[in-house]
């Protein structure tokens, strides 16, 4: 049985902490992974849509962490500063769209995301 959107606050927190936490502190990227690890099995049983959102948010955070390495290498030739800014802005937009989709009881897939957690 699907839970009402008001009970899906951890999904929204997971989406938004990934992008906002990436710029405020790099540790913010770990929040979606921790939320998925703690809430994932319960959500899988009680609310499959929330569980899918938690997995997708965690996968997006993992992908962003991996991309940070590439951006760091590109910073050696100075273009990495631009690619990091553009990637973070896109990540922020995608997290807002994902949060809206969760509130509307819809699936959301982050573009350009490696799906490690299945």
PyMOL commands that set and color helices and strands:
alter all, ss='L'
color gray80, all
select helices_A, chain A and resi 5-24+26-46+48-75+80-103
alter helices_A, ss='H'
color red, helices_A
deselect
rebuild
show_as cartoon
